[in-house]
Amino acid sequence: MDYAHLLDHLKTAVSPDGPRRQGLYAALRGAVLDGRLPPGTKLPASRALAAELALARNTVIHAYEQLVTEGYLVADRRATRVAPLPLGMAGDRASGDAAADPADIRLPPPTTSALPPLAHRAARINARRHGLDGPPRPFSPGVPDLGRFPFAAWRACLDAAWRDATPAQLHYSPPGGDPLLREAIARHLAVSRGVRCTPQQVVVTPGIQGAIAVCAWLLAEAGATAWLENPGYPGARSAFAWAGLDVRGIAVDGQGLAPTAADWDEAPPRLIYLTPAHQYPLGTVLSLERRLALIARARQCGAWLLEDDYDAEFRYESRPLPALQGLDTDAPVLYLGTFSKTLLPGLRLAYVVAPEAIAADLGRAVTDLLRPGQGVEQRALADFIAKGRFAAHLQRMRRLYAERQALLRRLLAERLPAVAGLPATVTGGAAGLHLTLALPPDLPDRAAVATLVQRGLDPRPVSAYCLAGTAPAGGNGLVLGYGNTDAAILPAAVEQLAAGLADARGAQRRRP
C-alpha cells in the first residue's frame, strides 16, 4: 500500500462528524503499534498533511506533538519520524532506513503473535458458569432482589459519607477496615446471630472470596489438607487451590457436614470450610450435636473452622441456630459474612470475625494481599447499619422471600408432576435465597440445565458443585434461585422449567 493509500486511510479515520484531532492521533498511533508505519518512517510535514486531509495545520501539529510526547514519534529540525519502538512485528519492514520517504510507505496487514498459554487451573474457571455475563435471569442462585434495594436510604448515607470524607478515606483502608463499620457489624451480629466479638475482632474485606483466600493463606501451609462440603461452594475450592492446599471433599447428609472416622484418621484437616446455617447448595442445617462435635474434634487435631454464614439472615421456619463461633469460648472458628446477599453484590464488602489472638494478623494479611479500599462506602454502610436501616431492610426482604419461596414450592408441586412427570422433591426451604430440586438418575442435571438455558432460565446443576470425579448423594439436581425472580413471573418461569425438564427427559430416553 503506497502513500496515497495511507492518506485514504487517514481520511477515513478523521471523521468530519467527530473530534478530528483525536481521530488523526488514533489512526497514526494504531498504524505505529500494528507495524503498518515501521520504525524510522518519515511522516509528511504538518503543513502538507493538513492540506491533504483538509484539516487545520494546528490539528496535525497537536496530533504529532501528542505522539512525540508519548514516545511514538521522534522529531528534529529535519523531519518527524516513527520512533524505534521494540514492537517486533515491524522489525524487518523498517529496512534499517531511518530516513524512509513517505512515498515508500507500505501498509501490510497487521500480524498477531502467539500468546503464552493460560495456566492449567484456568480450565476449571472456564468450565464453570458464574452467571456474571449479564443481568440475572429467572432462577439465578445467590442474587438478591436488586429492585427492592433501598436506594433512597442508601443514597442519603452515601451522600453524608462523601460530604464528610477525609483524604485518609480515599486511600487504602486501615488494617481491619473502617472502625465505625467494624463496631456496627459487631453490634448487629451479637443481636442477630449470637456472635461473640469485639469490634477489634471484625476484619472488613473486599468480598467474601478474598476473605476465604486470605484465611487459607494465613492459617495453613501449602500442602496442608483442607476439607470442603461435597457438594459445596466452588469459590472456596478455588481459594484453597490458590493457597496450595490439598482439598478433600466431605459428604453432606440431612444434618449437614458428615465426616466419618476414616476422614479424621486418613486426612486430618488443617482447615474445614462449611456453611452450617444453610448448606450450599443442598440447604441442610448442621445439627447442634454436630456443631459441638466439630469444634471438639477441630481442637484435637489443631484445625480451624471457616464458618460461612452467607445468607442465614433470611430464616423462615424458626429462629436460626446460633453461629458456631458463639457456641464455645475461644473456639477455633472464623466467622465469615457478606453484604452481597443481604444488600447487593456490587457493594463488594464482606467481613471475617476472627479470634482475638489472630485478628490483628488477619487484618494485616488482608491489607498486604488485597489492598482494600472503599473507605467512603464503608463509612456509609456503618451509618446505614447504625441508623437501623439495614435491620429494617432485612425484615422487609425476609417477609418477601418467604412468600416467594412458598409460592415457588407450591408451583413446583403442581406443575412438575403434571408436565414433566417428576416429583417435586426439594430441600433448602428453611432459609436463604434458593431451593434445590432433586432429579432422577435418568436425567443428568447438566443436560437439564443445557435445555433450560435455551428457555431463558438460569438454574445451576448440583453436580457442578461436586469435586471432580465424585458423585455424592444428592449430587444430581437443580439449584433454583428465587431471590431475583419476582412472584409475578414465577408461574410462567415454573411452566418453562417443567416443559424444559420434560424435553430434556425425553431427549435422554431417545438416546441410543
C-alpha positions in Angstrom: 0.0 0.0 0.0 1.6 3.3 -1.1 1.5 6.8 0.4 -1.8 7.6 -1.4 -3.4 4.7 0.3 -2.1 5.9 3.7 -3.8 9.2 3.0 -7.0 7.4 2.2 -6.7 5.5 5.5 -6.3 8.7 7.4 -9.1 10.5 5.6 -11.4 7.6 6.6 -10.3 7.8 10.2 -10.6 11.5 10.5 -14.4 11.8 10.5 -15.9 15.3 10.0 -18.6 14.3 12.5 -16.2 13.6 15.3 -13.1 15.1 17.0 -10.7 15.3 14.1 -7.6 15.8 16.2 -8.4 12.7 18.2 -9.2 10.7 15.0 -5.9 11.6 13.4 -4.0 10.8 16.6 -5.7 7.4 16.9 -5.1 6.4 13.3 -1.4 7.3 13.4 -0.9 5.6 16.8 -2.7 2.4 15.6 -0.6 2.3 12.4 2.6 2.6 14.5 1.5 -0.1 17.0 0.5 -2.7 14.4 3.6 -2.1 12.3 1.9 -0.5 9.3 4.2 2.5 10.0 7.5 0.9 10.6 10.2 2.5 12.8 12.2 5.2 11.0 9.3 6.1 8.7 9.4 9.8 7.8 6.0 11.4 8.1 4.8 14.3 5.9 5.3 17.8 7.1 2.4 19.1 9.2 1.5 21.8 6.5 1.5 19.2 3.7 -0.6 16.6 5.6 -3.1 19.3 6.7 -3.6 20.3 3.1 -4.1 16.7 2.0 -6.6 15.9 4.8 -8.3 19.3 4.6 -7.5 20.0 8.3 -6.3 23.0 10.1 -2.5 22.8 10.5 -2.8 23.1 14.3 -4.8 19.9 14.3 -1.9 18.0 12.7 0.7 19.7 14.9 -1.2 18.8 18.1 -1.6 15.1 17.0 2.1 15.0 16.1 3.1 16.6 19.4 1.0 14.2 21.4 2.5 11.2 19.7 6.0 12.7 20.3 5.2 13.2 24.0 4.0 9.6 24.3 7.1 8.2 22.5 5.5 7.0 19.3 7.3 9.6 17.2 10.6 11.5 17.3 11.1 15.0 15.8 14.0 17.1 15.0 14.7 20.1 12.6 14.7 17.8 9.6 11.6 15.7 10.0 9.1 13.8 12.2 9.7 10.0 12.1 8.3 6.9 13.7 10.3 6.1 16.9 12.4 2.9 17.0 9.9 1.0 19.2 10.6 -2.6 20.2 7.4 -3.9 18.7 8.9 -6.9 16.9 6.1 -7.0 14.3 7.6 -4.4 12.0 11.4 -5.0 12.5 12.1 -6.3 9.1 9.8 -3.8 7.4 11.8 -0.8 8.6 14.8 -2.0 6.4 17.1 0.0 8.8 16.4 3.1 6.8 15.8 5.9 9.3 15.0 8.4 6.6 12.5 6.5 4.6 10.5 8.7 2.3 6.7 8.9 2.7 6.2 7.8 -0.8 7.9 4.5 0.1 5.5 3.8 3.0 3.9 0.3 2.8 1.0 -0.8 5.0 1.0 -4.6 5.2 -1.9 -6.2 7.1 -1.3 -6.3 10.9 0.0 -9.6 12.3 -0.6 -11.3 15.6 1.9 -13.3 17.6 1.0 -16.4 19.7 0.5 -15.6 23.4 1.7 -17.9 26.1 -0.9 -20.4 27.3 -3.0 -20.0 30.4 -2.3 -22.0 33.5 -4.0 -25.4 33.8 -6.3 -24.1 36.5 -7.9 -21.8 34.0 -9.7 -24.8 32.6 -11.7 -25.1 35.8 -12.7 -21.5 35.7 -13.7 -21.6 32.1 -15.7 -24.8 32.6 -17.8 -23.3 35.3 -20.6 -20.8 34.6 -20.7 -17.9 37.0 -23.8 -16.1 35.9 -21.9 -12.9 35.7 -22.2 -12.3 32.0 -25.4 -10.3 32.0 -28.5 -9.3 34.1 -29.8 -12.1 36.3 -32.3 -14.4 34.7 -35.1 -16.4 36.4 -33.7 -18.9 38.9 -30.2 -17.5 39.1 -29.0 -18.5 42.5 -27.3 -16.3 45.0 -28.8 -13.0 43.7 -31.0 -10.8 45.9 -33.9 -8.8 44.6 -31.9 -5.8 43.4 -35.1 -3.9 42.5 -36.0 -3.8 46.2 -32.7 -2.3 47.3 -33.4 0.8 49.5 -31.9 3.3 47.1 -33.1 6.5 48.9 -31.9 5.4 52.3 -28.5 4.2 50.9 -28.0 7.4 48.9 -28.6 9.5 51.9 -25.9 7.6 53.9 -23.6 7.7 50.9 -24.1 11.4 50.3 -23.3 12.1 54.0 -20.2 10.0 53.9 -18.9 11.8 50.8 -19.7 15.2 52.4 -17.7 14.4 55.5 -15.0 12.3 53.7 -11.3 12.9 54.6 -8.2 12.4 52.4 -7.5 9.3 54.5 -10.7 7.6 53.4 -9.7 8.0 49.8 -6.6 5.9 50.5 -6.4 2.2 51.2 -8.5 1.3 54.2 -6.7 0.8 57.5 -6.0 -2.8 58.6 -9.3 -4.3 59.7 -11.4 -1.7 57.9 -13.3 1.4 59.0 -13.6 1.5 62.8 -17.2 2.6 62.8 -18.2 -0.2 60.4 -16.4 -2.8 62.5 -18.3 -1.6 65.5 -21.6 -1.6 63.6 -21.1 -5.2 62.4 -20.1 -6.4 65.8 -23.3 -5.0 67.4 -25.5 -6.4 64.6 -24.0 -9.9 64.8 -24.4 -10.0 68.6 -28.2 -9.5 68.2 -28.9 -11.3 65.0 -26.5 -14.3 65.0 -25.3 -14.8 68.6 -21.7 -14.0 67.6 -19.4 -13.1 70.5 -16.9 -10.5 69.4 -15.5 -7.0 69.9 -15.1 -4.6 67.0 -11.4 -5.3 67.0 -12.1 -8.9 66.0 -14.0 -7.8 62.9 -11.9 -7.6 59.7 -13.6 -6.0 56.7 -12.6 -7.5 53.3 -13.3 -6.6 49.7 -15.7 -9.5 49.0 -16.2 -13.0 50.5 -13.9 -14.7 48.0 -10.9 -12.6 49.1 -11.8 -13.3 52.8 -11.7 -17.1 52.2 -8.4 -16.8 50.2 -6.7 -14.8 52.9 -7.8 -17.1 55.7 -6.5 -20.1 53.8 -3.2 -18.3 53.1 -2.8 -17.2 56.7 -3.9 -20.3 58.6 -2.4 -23.2 56.6 0.9 -24.1 55.0 1.0 -25.1 51.3 0.2 -28.8 51.0 -1.9 -28.9 54.2 -5.3 -30.7 54.0 -8.5 -28.7 53.7 -12.0 -30.1 54.0 -14.9 -28.9 51.9 -18.5 -29.8 51.8 -19.2 -32.1 48.8 -21.2 -30.7 47.0 -20.1 -27.3 48.2 -19.2 -23.7 47.3 -16.8 -23.7 44.3 -15.3 -20.4 45.3 -13.8 -22.0 48.5 -12.3 -24.7 46.3 -10.6 -22.1 44.1 -9.4 -20.1 47.2 -7.8 -23.2 48.7 -6.2 -24.1 45.4 -4.7 -20.6 45.3 -3.2 -21.2 48.7 -1.7 -24.5 47.6 -3.9 -26.7 49.9 -4.8 -30.4 49.3 -8.7 -30.4 49.1 -10.7 -33.3 50.3 -14.5 -33.4 49.8 -16.6 -34.4 52.8 -20.1 -35.8 52.3 -23.2 -33.9 53.3 -26.4 -35.5 54.6 -29.7 -34.3 56.2 -27.8 -32.9 59.2 -25.1 -31.1 57.3 -21.4 -32.0 57.1 -20.9 -35.7 57.9 -17.2 -36.6 58.3 -16.5 -40.3 59.0 -14.0 -41.7 61.4 -11.9 -42.6 58.3 -11.9 -39.0 57.2 -10.5 -37.9 60.6 -7.9 -40.7 60.6 -6.8 -40.7 57.0 -6.8 -37.0 56.2 -6.9 -34.9 59.4 -7.6 -31.3 58.3 -5.9 -28.0 58.9 -8.9 -26.1 57.6 -12.6 -27.0 57.4 -14.9 -24.8 55.3 -18.6 -25.2 55.9 -21.9 -23.4 55.6 -23.7 -24.7 58.7 -26.8 -22.4 58.7 -27.9 -23.2 55.1 -25.6 -25.6 53.4 -24.7 -24.5 49.9 -26.2 -25.8 47.7 -28.3 -28.5 49.3 -29.7 -26.3 52.0 -29.4 -28.6 55.0 -28.8 -27.2 58.5 -25.9 -28.5 60.6 -27.3 -30.0 63.8 -26.3 -28.7 67.2 -24.8 -32.1 68.0 -22.5 -32.0 65.0 -21.6 -28.3 65.6 -20.3 -29.2 69.1 -18.6 -32.3 67.8 -16.8 -30.4 65.0 -15.5 -27.8 67.5 -14.2 -30.6 69.8 -12.5 -32.6 67.0 -11.1 -29.5 65.4 -9.4 -28.6 68.7 -8.0 -32.1 69.0 -6.3 -32.1 65.6 -5.3 -28.4 65.5 -7.8 -27.4 62.8 -9.5 -24.1 62.0 -13.2 -23.9 61.1 -14.3 -21.4 58.5 -18.0 -20.7 59.1 -19.5 -19.1 56.0 -22.9 -17.6 57.1 -23.6 -16.3 53.7 -27.5 -16.0 53.8 -28.5 -17.0 57.3 -30.2 -13.6 57.8 -33.1 -15.0 55.8 -34.6 -17.6 58.0 -38.2 -18.5 57.6 -39.3 -21.5 59.7 -37.7 -20.6 63.0 -35.1 -18.5 64.7 -31.7 -19.6 63.3 -29.3 -21.7 65.3 -26.6 -19.6 66.9 -23.4 -19.4 64.9 -20.7 -21.9 65.6 -18.5 -19.0 66.6 -20.7 -18.2 69.6 -21.1 -21.7 70.9 -17.9 -22.0 72.8 -15.4 -19.6 74.3 -12.2 -19.4 72.2 -13.5 -21.9 69.6 -11.1 -22.2 66.6 -13.7 -20.6 64.4 -13.5 -17.8 61.9 -17.0 -16.4 61.1 -17.5 -15.1 57.5 -20.3 -12.9 56.4 -21.1 -10.8 53.3 -23.4 -8.0 52.3 -23.6 -9.4 48.7 -26.7 -11.4 49.6 -28.4 -9.1 52.1 -27.8 -5.8 50.1 -26.2 -6.1 46.7 -23.3 -7.9 45.1 -21.8 -4.8 43.6 -21.0 -3.4 47.1 -18.1 -5.9 47.3 -17.9 -5.8 51.1 -17.6 -8.8 53.4 -16.1 -9.4 56.8 -14.4 -12.0 59.0 -14.8 -12.3 62.8 -11.5 -13.8 64.0 -10.4 -15.0 67.4 -8.9 -12.1 69.3 -5.4 -13.7 69.2 -5.2 -13.6 65.4 -7.5 -10.7 64.4 -4.6 -8.2 64.0 -2.6 -10.6 61.9 -5.6 -11.3 59.7 -6.2 -7.6 59.3 -2.6 -7.0 58.2 -2.8 -10.0 55.8 -5.9 -8.6 54.2 -4.1 -5.3 53.7 -1.0 -6.9 52.4 -2.7 -9.3 49.9 -5.9 -7.5 48.9 -5.2 -3.7 49.3 -8.8 -3.0 50.4 -10.3 0.5 49.9 -13.8 1.8 49.7 -13.3 4.0 52.7 -16.3 6.2 51.9 -18.6 3.2 51.2 -17.5 1.6 54.4 -18.4 4.7 56.4 -21.8 4.9 54.6 -22.5 1.3 55.4 -21.6 1.9 59.1 -24.2 4.7 59.1 -26.8 2.6 57.3 -26.5 -0.2 59.9 -26.3 2.2 62.9 -29.5 4.0 61.9 -31.4 0.7 61.8 -31.9 0.9 58.0 -30.1 -2.4 57.5 -32.2 -4.3 60.0 -35.4 -2.8 58.5 -34.4 -3.9 55.0 -33.7 -7.4 56.3 -37.1 -7.6 57.9 -38.8 -6.5 54.7 -36.9 -8.9 52.5 -37.3 -11.8 54.9 -41.1 -11.5 54.5 -40.8 -11.1 50.7 -38.5 -14.1 50.2 -40.7 -16.3 52.5 -43.7 -15.5 50.4 -41.8 -16.0 47.2 -40.4 -19.4 48.3 -43.8 -20.6 49.4 -45.2 -19.8 46.0 -42.3 -21.5 44.2 -42.7 -24.7 46.3 -46.5 -24.8 45.5 -46.0 -24.2 41.8 -43.3 -26.9 41.6 -45.6 -29.4 43.4 -48.4 -28.6 41.0 -46.6 -28.4 37.6 -43.6 -30.8 37.8 -45.7 -34.0 38.1 -48.3 -32.7 35.7 -46.0 -31.5 32.9 -42.7 -33.4 33.4 -43.8 -36.5 35.3 -41.3 -35.6 38.0 -41.8 -35.4 41.8 -41.1 -32.0 43.3 -38.5 -33.2 45.8 -36.9 -30.0 47.2 -34.5 -29.2 50.0 -33.2 -26.0 51.5 -36.5 -24.4 52.5 -35.5 -23.3 56.0 -33.6 -20.3 54.9 -31.7 -18.5 52.1 -32.4 -17.5 48.5 -32.6 -20.8 46.8 -34.2 -24.2 46.7 -32.6 -27.4 45.4 -34.7 -29.7 43.3 -33.6 -33.4 43.2 -33.6 -35.0 39.7 -33.8 -38.8 39.0 -30.7 -40.7 37.8 -32.0 -40.9 34.3 -32.0 -37.1 33.9 -28.4 -35.7 34.4 -28.6 -32.2 35.8 -26.1 -30.8 33.3 -28.2 -32.0 30.4 -31.3 -30.5 32.0 -29.6 -27.1 32.5 -28.5 -27.0 28.9 -32.1 -27.3 27.8 -33.4 -24.8 30.4 -30.9 -22.2 29.4 -32.3 -22.2 25.9 -35.6 -21.3 27.5 -34.2 -18.2 29.2 -33.8 -19.8 32.7 -30.6 -19.9 34.8 -30.7 -22.7 37.3 -27.4 -24.4 38.2 -26.6 -28.1 38.2 -25.8 -29.5 41.6 -23.1 -31.7 40.0 -21.1 -28.5 39.2 -20.7 -28.0 43.0 -19.2 -31.5 43.5 -15.5 -32.2 43.5 -14.2 -33.6 40.2 -14.5 -37.4 40.0 -17.0 -37.7 42.8 -20.7 -38.4 42.8 -22.0 -37.8 46.3 -25.5 -38.5 47.4 -27.8 -35.6 46.3 -25.3 -34.7 43.6 -27.8 -34.6 40.8 -30.3 -31.8 40.8 -31.0 -28.1 40.2 -30.2 -25.1 42.3 -33.2 -22.7 41.8 -32.6 -19.2 43.0 -35.8 -17.2 43.8 -34.2 -14.0 45.3 -34.1 -12.3 41.9 -37.3 -13.9 40.5 -40.4 -11.8 41.1 -43.6 -13.6 42.2 -45.4 -12.1 39.2 -43.2 -14.1 36.8 -42.8 -17.3 38.9 -45.8 -19.1 37.3 -44.5 -18.6 33.8 -41.0 -19.4 34.9 -42.1 -22.7 36.5 -44.1 -23.6 33.4 -40.9 -23.1 31.3 -39.0 -25.1 33.9 -41.4 -28.0 33.8 -41.6 -28.0 30.0 -37.8 -27.9 29.7 -37.4 -30.8 32.1 -39.9 -32.8 30.1 -38.0 -32.1 26.9 -34.6 -32.9 28.5 -36.0 -36.2 29.9 -37.5 -37.2 26.6 -34.2 -36.5 24.8 -32.3 -38.6 27.3 -34.7 -41.5 26.8 -34.3 -41.3 23.0 -30.5 -41.5 23.2 -29.2 -44.8 21.8 
